[in-house]
Amino acid sequence: MSATGQIPRSGGDSPFVEILRQDWADLAPSTPMSLDESDLIRLRGLGDHLDLDEVRDVYVPLSRLINLYVSNARSLHRATSGFLGERSASTPFVIGVAGSVAVGKSTVSRLLRELLRRWEDTPRVELVTTDGFLYPNAELERRGLMERKGFPESYDQRALLRFITKVKSGAAEARAPFYSHLSYDIVPDAEILVNRPDVLIVEGLNVLQPPRAHSLAVSDMFDFSIYVDARSEDIARWYEQRFLSLQRGAFTNPRSYFRRFAELSTDEALEHARSIWSRINGPNLRENVMPTRSRAQLVLRKASDHTVRSVLLRKV
């Protein structure tokens, strides 16, 4: 891999094999399709053009592959327990999903949760986003980090690592803070409770960050990891489109943190979106998010219309 984290094309010297969409779809032709259009309406994020063909071609085979990984992890646990002469229960299988703002990783995560729940051996699948581990706005203000919200230093990394470690240890329950996109802040005294799931999906910008010297990283707790990829210029355009959609929707709520943007003209709103991208989201993508792409076990490469055109899978 290169110093920038760029993944080379599939070849003898690459740790990845690139599989075109149709070839990927052909890998699991007998896996049943269990979602319908009403499910997609509920799961689809702003700007995502997800349809049933995309689910059938890309995400149903992906859920089958992850199901194989889960089964193999349990087999390894049984073999290891037998070798050690122990009888301990298997621990949750943890999946990390990374990628830029507006690339569609939240939709991917929600979709995987629904598909994995439909496999008999993983009925309990939970999803936690790392937004809940952002420092509260007051703390970000105190540290001078409000303009770097979403950068690695804006998260309580220790709390996030403690949470995932607790889940991975098989604890009966683990609690995560709750983040409101309406107030753009952590909600005091609100929590997300995770009760020993079969699978935990952890979604966030920086979940594939490497460890610092002599310390563990969140990614060390993952059994499988996914990076949702696209060209930077496409993601910037998707972000602008999403901002305009939010301006006409969620921003009009009187309790919204971004209420001040609701009265802007389309041109003014577009200017603000481009400013936010150039000052915050774009630099974070280049400096922190994109360099972690090559750390993933699987990369979903999107075309300019948001559809997945190929899958890169780390060789085993």
C-alpha positions as CSV (number, residue, x, y, z in Angstrom):
1,M,0.0,0.0,0.0
2,S,1.2,3.6,-0.5
3,A,1.9,6.2,2.1
4,T,-1.4,7.9,1.3
5,G,-3.4,4.7,1.9
6,Q,-4.2,4.3,-1.7
7,I,-5.3,0.7,-2.7
8,P,-3.6,-0.6,-5.8
9,R,-5.5,-2.4,-8.5
10,S,-5.9,-6.1,-8.1
11,G,-2.7,-8.0,-9.1
12,G,0.0,-10.2,-7.8
13,D,1.5,-7.5,-5.6
14,S,-1.9,-6.2,-4.2
15,P,-3.4,-7.4,-0.9
16,F,-6.8,-7.0,-2.6
17,V,-8.7,-8.6,-5.3
18,E,-11.2,-6.3,-7.2
19,I,-14.5,-7.9,-8.2
20,L,-16.8,-6.1,-10.6
21,R,-20.4,-5.7,-9.6
22,Q,-21.9,-8.4,-11.8
23,D,-19.2,-10.9,-10.9
24,W,-19.8,-10.1,-7.2
25,A,-23.6,-10.6,-7.6
26,D,-22.9,-14.0,-9.1
27,L,-21.1,-15.2,-6.0
28,A,-24.2,-15.8,-4.0
29,P,-27.1,-16.5,-6.5
30,S,-29.0,-18.7,-4.1
31,T,-29.0,-16.3,-1.1
32,P,-32.6,-15.2,-0.6
33,M,-33.6,-11.6,-1.0
34,S,-35.6,-10.7,2.1
35,L,-36.2,-6.9,1.8
36,D,-38.9,-5.1,-0.1
37,E,-39.3,-1.5,-1.3
38,S,-40.9,-0.4,2.0
39,D,-37.8,-1.5,3.8
40,L,-35.6,0.5,1.5
41,I,-37.7,3.7,2.0
42,R,-37.1,3.3,5.8
43,L,-33.4,2.5,5.4
44,R,-32.4,4.8,2.6
45,G,-30.4,8.0,3.6
46,L,-30.7,11.4,2.0
47,G,-29.2,11.4,-1.5
48,D,-28.8,7.6,-1.7
49,H,-30.4,6.1,-4.8
50,L,-30.6,2.6,-3.3
51,D,-32.9,0.2,-5.1
52,L,-33.7,-3.5,-4.9
53,D,-31.3,-4.3,-7.7
54,E,-28.4,-2.8,-5.7
55,V,-29.4,-4.7,-2.6
56,R,-29.6,-8.0,-4.5
57,D,-26.4,-7.4,-6.4
58,V,-24.2,-6.0,-3.7
59,Y,-25.5,-6.2,-0.2
60,V,-27.1,-9.7,-0.2
61,P,-23.8,-11.3,-1.2
62,L,-22.0,-9.1,1.3
63,S,-24.3,-10.3,4.1
64,R,-23.6,-13.9,3.0
65,L,-19.8,-13.3,3.2
66,I,-20.1,-11.7,6.6
67,N,-22.2,-14.6,7.7
68,L,-19.4,-17.0,6.7
69,Y,-16.9,-14.9,8.7
70,V,-19.2,-15.0,11.8
71,S,-19.5,-18.8,11.4
72,N,-15.8,-19.2,11.1
73,A,-15.2,-17.0,14.1
74,R,-17.5,-19.2,16.2
75,S,-15.7,-22.3,14.9
76,L,-12.4,-20.9,15.9
77,H,-13.7,-20.0,19.3
78,R,-14.9,-23.5,19.9
79,A,-11.6,-25.0,18.8
80,T,-9.6,-22.6,20.9
81,S,-11.8,-23.2,24.0
82,G,-11.4,-26.9,23.5
83,F,-7.6,-26.5,23.2
84,L,-7.5,-24.4,26.4
85,G,-10.0,-26.7,28.2
86,E,-12.5,-23.9,28.8
87,R,-16.2,-23.5,28.3
88,S,-16.7,-19.8,27.6
89,A,-19.5,-18.3,25.4
90,S,-18.5,-16.8,22.1
91,T,-18.3,-13.0,22.1
92,P,-20.1,-10.6,19.7
93,F,-18.7,-10.3,16.2
94,V,-17.8,-6.6,15.6
95,I,-17.9,-4.9,12.2
96,G,-16.5,-1.4,11.5
97,V,-17.9,0.7,8.7
98,A,-15.9,3.8,7.7
99,G,-16.0,6.4,5.0
100,S,-16.5,10.1,4.3
101,V,-19.4,12.3,5.3
102,A,-22.2,12.0,2.6
103,V,-20.7,8.8,1.0
104,G,-23.6,6.7,2.3
105,K,-21.9,4.6,5.1
106,S,-25.0,5.1,7.4
107,T,-27.3,3.6,4.8
108,V,-24.8,0.7,4.3
109,S,-24.7,0.1,8.0
110,R,-28.5,0.2,8.5
111,L,-28.9,-2.1,5.5
112,L,-26.4,-4.6,6.8
113,R,-28.1,-4.6,10.1
114,E,-31.4,-5.6,8.5
115,L,-29.9,-8.2,6.3
116,L,-27.7,-9.8,9.0
117,R,-30.7,-10.0,11.3
118,R,-32.4,-12.3,8.8
119,W,-29.7,-15.0,9.1
120,E,-30.7,-17.6,11.6
121,D,-27.5,-17.6,13.6
122,T,-27.3,-13.7,13.9
123,P,-30.8,-12.6,14.9
124,R,-29.5,-9.9,17.3
125,V,-27.6,-7.2,15.4
126,E,-27.0,-3.8,16.9
127,L,-25.8,-0.6,15.3
128,V,-23.9,2.2,17.1
129,T,-22.5,5.3,15.4
130,T,-19.4,7.1,16.7
131,D,-21.3,10.4,16.8
132,G,-22.2,9.6,20.3
133,F,-18.6,9.7,21.3
134,L,-18.0,13.2,20.0
135,Y,-17.1,15.5,22.8
136,P,-20.2,17.7,23.8
137,N,-20.2,21.1,22.0
138,A,-19.3,22.9,25.2
139,E,-16.2,20.8,25.5
140,L,-15.3,21.3,21.8
141,E,-15.7,25.0,22.2
142,R,-13.4,25.0,25.3
143,R,-10.8,23.1,23.3
144,G,-11.2,25.2,20.2
145,L,-12.4,22.3,18.1
146,M,-15.8,23.2,16.9
147,E,-14.3,23.8,13.4
148,R,-12.8,20.4,13.6
149,K,-15.8,18.5,14.6
150,G,-15.5,15.0,13.0
151,F,-11.7,15.1,13.1
152,P,-10.1,12.3,15.2
153,E,-9.3,14.7,18.1
154,S,-13.0,15.7,18.4
155,Y,-13.9,12.3,19.8
156,D,-13.5,10.8,23.2
157,Q,-11.4,7.9,21.9
158,R,-10.9,6.4,25.3
159,A,-14.6,6.2,26.0
160,L,-15.3,4.7,22.5
161,L,-12.5,2.1,23.0
162,R,-13.9,1.2,26.5
163,F,-17.4,0.7,25.1
164,I,-16.3,-1.6,22.3
165,T,-13.9,-3.5,24.5
166,K,-16.8,-4.1,26.9
167,V,-19.0,-5.4,24.1
168,K,-16.2,-7.5,22.7
169,S,-15.6,-9.0,26.1
170,G,-19.1,-10.4,26.2
171,A,-20.4,-8.1,29.0
172,A,-24.2,-8.4,29.6
173,E,-24.7,-4.8,28.6
174,A,-22.7,-1.7,27.4
175,R,-23.9,1.9,27.2
176,A,-23.1,4.5,24.6
177,P,-23.9,8.2,24.7
178,F,-26.7,9.5,22.4
179,Y,-26.1,12.1,19.8
180,S,-28.9,14.3,18.3
181,H,-28.5,15.5,14.8
182,L,-31.2,18.0,15.5
183,S,-29.4,19.7,18.3
184,Y,-26.0,18.8,16.8
185,D,-24.9,17.8,20.3
186,I,-24.7,15.0,22.8
187,V,-28.0,14.6,24.7
188,P,-27.4,14.6,28.5
189,D,-28.7,11.6,30.4
190,A,-29.6,9.8,27.2
191,E,-27.9,6.5,26.3
192,I,-28.0,3.6,23.8
193,L,-28.1,0.3,25.5
194,V,-26.4,-2.7,23.9
195,N,-27.2,-6.1,25.3
196,R,-24.7,-8.8,24.2
197,P,-25.6,-8.9,20.5
198,D,-24.6,-11.5,18.0
199,V,-23.2,-8.8,15.8
200,L,-22.3,-5.1,16.6
201,I,-21.9,-2.7,13.7
202,V,-19.8,0.4,14.5
203,E,-20.2,3.2,12.0
204,G,-18.1,6.3,11.8
205,L,-15.7,8.5,9.9
206,N,-12.5,7.5,11.8
207,V,-13.2,4.0,13.0
208,L,-10.2,2.6,11.0
209,Q,-7.6,4.9,12.4
210,P,-4.4,3.1,13.3
211,P,-3.3,2.8,16.9
212,R,-1.1,5.4,18.5
213,A,2.2,4.3,19.9
214,H,1.9,1.6,22.6
215,S,-1.9,1.7,22.6
216,L,-4.9,-0.1,21.3
217,A,-7.1,1.4,18.5
218,V,-10.9,0.9,18.0
219,S,-10.1,-1.0,14.8
220,D,-8.2,-3.6,16.9
221,M,-11.5,-4.7,18.2
222,F,-13.0,-5.4,14.7
223,D,-13.6,-8.8,13.3
224,F,-14.5,-7.4,9.9
225,S,-14.2,-3.9,8.4
226,I,-15.7,-2.0,5.5
227,Y,-14.7,1.2,3.8
228,V,-17.3,3.0,1.6
229,D,-15.3,4.7,-1.2
230,A,-16.0,7.2,-4.0
231,R,-14.1,9.9,-5.8
232,S,-13.7,13.0,-3.7
233,E,-15.4,15.3,-6.2
234,D,-18.5,13.0,-6.2
235,I,-18.6,13.0,-2.4
236,A,-18.4,16.8,-2.4
237,R,-21.3,17.1,-4.8
238,W,-23.4,14.6,-2.8
239,Y,-22.7,16.6,0.3
240,E,-23.9,19.8,-1.4
241,Q,-27.1,18.0,-2.5
242,R,-27.7,16.7,1.0
243,F,-27.2,20.1,2.5
244,L,-29.8,21.6,0.2
245,S,-32.2,18.7,1.1
246,L,-31.7,19.3,4.8
247,Q,-32.2,23.0,4.3
248,R,-35.6,22.4,3.0
249,G,-36.4,19.7,5.6
250,A,-34.7,19.2,9.0
251,F,-33.2,22.7,9.2
252,T,-36.7,24.3,9.2
253,N,-37.4,22.7,12.6
254,P,-37.3,25.6,15.2
255,R,-35.2,23.4,17.5
256,S,-32.6,22.6,14.8
257,Y,-29.0,23.8,15.5
258,F,-28.9,24.8,11.8
259,R,-32.2,26.7,11.8
260,R,-30.3,29.9,10.7
261,F,-29.6,28.2,7.3
262,A,-33.3,27.6,6.5
263,E,-34.0,31.1,5.2
264,L,-31.1,31.2,2.9
265,S,-31.6,31.3,-0.9
266,T,-30.5,28.2,-2.8
267,D,-27.3,30.0,-4.0
268,E,-26.5,31.2,-0.4
269,A,-27.1,27.7,1.0
270,L,-24.9,26.2,-1.7
271,E,-22.2,28.7,-0.9
272,H,-22.3,27.7,2.8
273,A,-22.2,24.0,1.9
274,R,-19.1,24.5,-0.2
275,S,-17.5,26.5,2.5
276,I,-18.1,23.8,5.1
277,W,-16.8,21.2,2.8
278,S,-13.6,23.1,1.9
279,R,-12.9,24.1,5.5
280,I,-13.9,20.9,7.4
281,N,-15.2,17.8,5.6
282,G,-12.8,17.9,2.6
283,P,-9.6,18.3,4.7
284,N,-10.8,15.6,7.1
285,L,-11.4,13.2,4.2
286,R,-8.0,13.8,2.7
287,E,-6.0,13.9,6.0
288,N,-7.7,11.3,8.2
289,V,-10.4,9.3,6.5
290,M,-9.1,8.3,3.1
291,P,-5.7,7.2,4.4
292,T,-7.5,4.5,6.4
293,R,-9.1,3.0,3.3
294,S,-6.4,0.4,2.8
295,R,-6.9,-0.9,6.4
296,A,-10.3,-2.2,5.6
297,Q,-11.0,-5.9,4.7
298,L,-13.5,-4.9,2.1
299,V,-14.0,-1.7,0.1
300,L,-17.2,-0.7,-1.7
301,R,-16.4,1.5,-4.6
302,K,-19.2,3.8,-5.7
303,A,-19.7,5.4,-9.1
304,S,-20.9,9.0,-9.5
305,D,-24.5,8.0,-9.3
306,H,-24.0,6.4,-5.8
307,T,-24.2,2.8,-7.1
308,V,-21.5,0.4,-6.2
309,R,-19.5,-0.5,-9.3
310,S,-16.9,-2.9,-7.7
311,V,-15.8,-4.6,-4.5
312,L,-12.3,-4.9,-3.3
313,L,-11.8,-7.8,-0.9
314,R,-8.6,-8.4,1.0
315,K,-7.0,-11.7,0.1
316,V,-7.0,-14.5,2.6
